Amino acid sequence: LYAHDFPEPAADRLLAAAQRGEASPEAYAELGHICRHRDMPEEAGAFFREALARDGQNMTRYLDLAGLHAGERDYAAAGEVLRQGLAVYPHSTV
């Protein structure tokens, strides 16, 4: 739904899955993107961190969180996330 420009129903379904404990790392990442689009950076960060915690071998998770920090002009935090991502990069997935 989110990919087809229906963020509200997508957010409702993804949140319900998260509350049931059934959300995938991708679902948490999508919730992060929805929150970022809604200009809710704190919530976006929480969802991106949860996606990263559940899928720490996926470079996209690091890039999502680093991009959020950079967008908020927190370059030190963005750099730290990227450094962490580079540590797993040789073994990561995309």
N, CA and C of each residue as an Amber inpcrd file, in Angstrom:
protein
   282
   0.8150000  -1.1970000   0.0000000   0.0000000   0.0000000   0.0000000
   0.8620000   1.2660000   0.0000000   1.9130000   1.2610000   0.8100000
   2.7770000   2.4440000   0.8930000   3.4290000   2.7220000  -0.4540000
   3.8790000   1.6910000  -1.1240000   4.5510000   1.8550000  -2.4100000
   3.6080000   2.4240000  -3.4750000   2.3020000   2.2570000  -3.2650000
   1.3150000   2.7510000  -4.2300000   0.6250000   4.0180000  -3.7280000
   1.3350000   4.7480000  -2.8290000   0.8810000   6.0490000  -2.3450000
  -0.3770000   5.9720000  -1.4910000  -0.4350000   4.9520000  -0.6150000
  -1.4990000   4.8460000   0.3770000  -0.8650000   4.7200000   1.7600000
  -0.1940000   5.7970000   2.2220000   0.5530000   5.6710000   3.4740000
  -0.3170000   5.4540000   4.7050000  -1.5250000   6.0020000   4.7410000
  -2.3610000   5.8740000   5.9430000  -2.7850000   4.4270000   6.1990000
  -3.3810000   3.7480000   5.2210000  -3.7430000   2.3470000   5.4870000
  -2.5120000   1.4680000   5.6910000  -1.4230000   1.8050000   5.0100000
  -0.1930000   1.0340000   5.1950000   0.3010000   1.1890000   6.6260000
   0.3230000   2.4130000   7.1270000   0.7730000   2.6560000   8.4910000
  -0.0960000   1.9100000   9.4920000  -1.4050000   1.9260000   9.2920000
  -2.3140000   1.2240000  10.2040000  -2.0130000  -0.2660000  10.2390000
  -1.8320000  -0.8630000   9.0840000  -1.5620000  -2.3080000   9.0240000
  -0.1880000  -2.6440000   9.5950000   0.8020000  -1.8170000   9.2880000
   2.1530000  -2.0750000   9.7900000   2.2180000  -1.9150000  11.3040000
   1.5490000  -0.9010000  11.8380000   1.5120000  -0.7100000  13.2790000
   0.8060000  -1.8640000  13.9760000  -0.2740000  -2.3380000  13.3830000
  -0.9850000  -3.4790000  13.9610000  -0.0800000  -4.7110000  13.9980000
   0.6730000  -4.9310000  12.9410000   1.6050000  -6.0650000  12.9120000
   2.6830000  -5.9020000  13.9730000   3.1880000  -4.6790000  14.1590000
   4.2110000  -4.4200000  15.1740000   3.6500000  -4.6680000  16.5720000
   2.4250000  -4.2400000  16.8080000   1.8120000  -4.4390000  18.1170000
   1.5770000  -5.9130000  18.4200000   1.3390000  -6.6990000  17.3910000
   1.1690000  -8.1460000  17.5650000   2.5040000  -8.8750000  17.6500000
   3.5970000  -8.1500000  17.4160000   4.9140000  -8.7740000  17.4220000
   5.2160000  -9.5390000  16.1530000   4.5180000  -9.2140000  15.0810000
   4.6440000  -9.9410000  13.8150000   5.2930000  -9.1130000  12.7130000
   5.8050000  -7.9350000  13.0370000   6.3510000  -7.0530000  12.0030000
   7.7650000  -7.4830000  11.6270000   8.0470000  -7.4440000  10.3590000
   9.3690000  -7.7610000   9.8270000  10.2530000  -6.5210000   9.9120000
  11.5550000  -6.6860000   9.7150000  12.4210000  -5.5050000   9.6390000
  11.9670000  -4.5330000   8.5430000  11.4850000  -5.0810000   7.4370000
  10.9950000  -4.2330000   6.3480000   9.7970000  -3.4000000   6.7900000
   8.9260000  -4.0030000   7.5980000   7.7550000  -3.2700000   8.0870000
   8.1870000  -2.1090000   8.9780000   9.1590000  -2.3640000   9.8640000
   9.6500000  -1.2760000  10.7080000  10.2960000  -0.1780000   9.8650000
  11.0430000  -0.5670000   8.8490000  11.6680000   0.4270000   7.9750000
  10.6010000   1.2510000   7.2430000   9.5550000   0.5980000   6.7620000
   8.4830000   1.3400000   6.0800000   7.7930000   2.3000000   7.0320000
   7.5860000   1.8710000   8.2840000   7.0180000   2.7890000   9.2720000
   7.9390000   3.9890000   9.4800000   9.2340000   3.7390000   9.4680000
  10.1900000   4.8400000   9.5660000  10.0650000   5.8080000   8.4100000
   9.9200000   5.2740000   7.2060000   9.7660000   6.1400000   6.0280000
   8.4670000   6.9380000   6.0920000   7.4060000   6.2970000   6.5480000
   6.1210000   7.0030000   6.6680000   6.2490000   8.1370000   7.6780000
   6.8650000   7.8650000   8.8190000   7.0400000   8.9090000   9.8410000
   7.9410000  10.0280000   9.3360000   8.9770000   9.6630000   8.6050000
   9.8590000  10.6950000   8.0550000   9.0860000  11.5760000   7.0780000
   8.2670000  10.9580000   6.2470000   7.4470000  11.7050000   5.2910000
   6.4750000  12.6370000   6.0180000   6.0010000  12.2190000   7.1810000
   5.0680000  13.0260000   7.9760000   5.7870000  14.0550000   8.8430000
   7.1040000  14.1660000   8.6970000   7.9150000  15.0820000   9.4960000
   7.8240000  14.7440000  10.9840000   8.0240000  13.4510000  11.2760000
   8.0500000  12.9400000  12.6430000   9.4010000  12.2410000  12.8440000
  10.5000000  13.0170000  12.9340000  11.8240000  12.4020000  12.9490000
  12.1060000  11.5070000  14.1560000  11.5830000  11.8420000  15.3220000
  11.8350000  10.9980000  16.4890000  11.2180000   9.6170000  16.3090000
   9.9890000   9.5910000  15.8350000   9.3080000   8.3190000  15.6020000
   9.9880000   7.5510000  14.4760000  10.3800000   8.2750000  13.4230000
  11.0810000   7.6310000  12.3140000  12.3600000   6.9730000  12.8180000
  13.1020000   7.6860000  13.6520000  14.3360000   7.1380000  14.2020000
  14.0900000   5.8800000  15.0100000  13.0260000   5.8840000  15.7980000
  12.7090000   4.6960000  16.6000000  12.4210000   3.4960000  15.6960000
  11.6700000   3.7200000  14.6340000  11.3590000   2.6120000  13.7290000
  12.5870000   2.1600000  12.9430000  13.4010000   3.1070000  12.4890000
  14.6220000   2.7380000  11.7710000  15.5830000   1.9680000  12.6890000
  15.6850000   2.3920000  13.9540000  16.5530000   1.6600000  14.8920000
  16.0310000   0.2460000  15.1480000  14.7300000   0.1030000  15.2230000
  14.1570000  -1.2310000  15.4230000  14.4080000  -2.1120000  14.2040000
  14.2680000  -1.5570000  13.0160000  14.5700000  -2.3230000  11.8000000
  16.0290000  -2.7530000  11.8000000  16.9090000  -1.8470000  12.1960000
  18.3400000  -2.1540000  12.2500000  18.6270000  -3.2230000  13.2970000
  17.9790000  -3.1350000  14.4420000  18.1840000  -4.1300000  15.5010000
  17.7610000  -5.5230000  15.0490000  16.7480000  -5.5910000  14.2060000
  16.2400000  -6.8780000  13.7510000  16.9400000  -7.3910000  12.4850000
  17.6700000  -6.5030000  11.8190000  18.2950000  -6.8710000  10.5390000
  19.5990000  -6.1020000  10.3810000  20.5280000  -6.3400000  11.2920000
  21.7650000  -5.5880000  11.3270000  22.7740000  -5.9450000  10.2580000
  22.4700000  -6.9190000   9.4230000  23.3670000  -7.2740000   8.3270000
  22.9610000  -6.6230000   7.0130000  21.9080000  -5.8550000   7.0340000
  21.3810000  -5.2270000   5.8300000  21.8200000  -3.7650000   5.7820000
  22.6640000  -3.4080000   4.8260000  23.1820000  -2.0400000   4.7230000
  22.0800000  -1.0010000   4.5670000  20.9830000  -1.3680000   3.9730000
  19.8860000  -0.4260000   3.7910000  19.3920000   0.0980000   5.1320000
  19.4170000  -0.7430000   6.1540000  18.9770000  -0.3070000   7.4860000
  19.8880000   0.8110000   8.0080000  21.1890000   0.6650000   7.8000000
  22.1330000   1.6930000   8.2310000  21.9320000   2.9760000   7.4340000
  21.7170000   2.8320000   6.1280000  21.5430000   4.0070000   5.2750000
  20.2690000   4.7700000   5.6130000  19.2040000   4.0400000   5.9390000
  17.9530000   4.7060000   6.3370000  18.1820000   5.5730000   7.5710000
  18.8120000   4.9870000   8.5970000  19.0150000   5.7210000   9.8420000
  20.0100000   6.8630000   9.6490000  21.0910000   6.6160000   8.9390000
  22.0760000   7.6700000   8.6860000  21.4480000   8.8120000   7.8820000
  20.6240000   8.4780000   6.9090000  19.9480000   9.5000000   6.1160000
  19.0180000  10.3580000   6.9500000  18.3410000   9.7300000   7.8850000
  17.4710000  10.4890000   8.7880000  18.3020000  11.4720000   9.6100000
  19.4020000  10.9850000  10.1840000  20.2630000  11.8670000  10.9810000
  20.8160000  13.0120000  10.1320000  21.2670000  12.6970000   8.9390000
  21.8120000  13.7390000   8.0610000  20.7350000  14.7580000   7.7060000
  19.5260000  14.2840000   7.4530000  18.4280000  15.1830000   7.1430000
  18.0890000  16.1180000   8.2930000  18.3850000  15.6760000   9.5080000
  18.1630000  16.5020000  10.6920000  19.4080000  17.3180000  11.0510000
  20.4150000  17.2480000  10.1880000  21.7020000  17.9410000  10.3610000
  22.4830000  17.4500000  11.5760000  22.2520000  16.1980000  11.9500000
  23.0300000  15.5710000  13.0210000  24.0840000  14.7000000  12.3480000
  25.1010000  15.3760000  11.8320000  26.1110000  14.6930000  11.0270000
  26.9840000  13.7580000  11.8490000  27.1850000  14.0680000  13.1100000
  27.9780000  13.1740000  13.9620000  27.2630000  11.8420000  14.1230000
  25.9590000  11.8800000  14.3700000  25.1890000  10.6430000  14.5130000
  25.1430000   9.8860000  13.1820000  24.9670000  10.6170000  12.0840000
  24.9530000   9.9730000  10.7670000  26.2870000   9.2810000  10.5060000
  27.3720000   9.9630000  10.8240000  28.6920000   9.3670000  10.6240000
  28.8930000   8.1330000  11.4630000  28.4210000   8.1460000  12.7020000
  28.5620000   6.9750000  13.5790000  27.7840000   5.7840000  13.0210000
  26.5820000   6.0280000  12.5580000  25.7830000   4.9430000  11.9710000
  26.4880000   4.3870000  10.7360000  27.0250000   5.2570000   9.9110000
  27.7350000   4.7980000   8.7160000  28.9870000   4.0020000   9.0850000
  29.6980000   4.4260000  10.1280000  30.8670000   3.6570000  10.5830000
  30.4550000   2.2640000  11.0410000  29.3490000   2.1870000  11.7630000
  28.8530000   0.8810000  12.1930000  28.4830000   0.0240000  10.9860000
  27.8720000   0.6490000   9.9980000  27.5080000  -0.0740000   8.7840000
  28.7240000  -0.5720000   8.0240000  29.7610000   0.2440000   7.9810000
  30.9790000  -0.1660000   7.2850000  31.6450000  -1.3560000   7.9660000
  31.4580000  -1.4750000   9.2700000  32.0380000  -2.6060000   9.9970000
  31.4050000  -3.9310000   9.5750000  30.1430000  -3.8980000   9.1730000
  29.4780000  -5.1340000   8.7380000  29.4200000  -5.2540000   7.2200000
  29.8440000  -4.1880000   6.5190000  29.6970000  -4.1460000   5.0720000
  30.2590000  -5.3790000   4.3440000  31.4460000  -5.8660000   4.6760000
  31.9360000  -7.0030000   3.8880000  31.0190000  -8.2290000   3.9610000
  30.1910000  -8.2880000   4.9740000  29.3180000  -9.4510000   5.1590000
  27.8420000  -9.1000000   5.0300000  27.5560000  -7.8790000   4.6410000
  26.1600000  -7.4130000   4.6640000  25.3960000  -7.8300000   3.4240000
  24.0930000  -7.6150000   3.5310000  23.1810000  -7.7950000   2.4000000
  22.6160000  -6.4260000   2.0630000  21.9480000  -6.3150000   0.9370000
  21.3410000  -5.0440000   0.5580000  19.8550000  -5.2020000   0.4630000
